[in-house]
């Protein structure tokens, strides 16, 4: 049986997936101190300015409808957010962050910033800046990887195990 040809290119998919998984795991562990998940932090942070519908926040956080509903249900049970009817669309719900939710966002922001700074400190400053700029160009608004292509069998995002206290 012939040997597979040697490849000289980097496995970009593996490296990005590994980095994403490791970062998500570290954030999940850190945010457990505040009693929220990275997804809950994203939703609370997006809802903090107010006047955002559940659908708008789901779009901001790249969450599907079902995941968004489950996340807001969890936030409501924890007393961190509440749904209120929209004044302009009776079918829509506005997500309001409670004072306890605002405190959680503040504490979570500190943790996220600390983790990000620690991760980026593993690179020399110039490499760190170039890395972030490159990722932003690739995955940021209008970037080559900002929007998935159409696919007959859509790829599901991996579930991140949540730490329960």
Helices and strands as residue ranges (DSSP letters): H 12-31, H 38-47, H 54-60, H 65-77, E 81-85, E 93-97, H 99-120, H 125-139
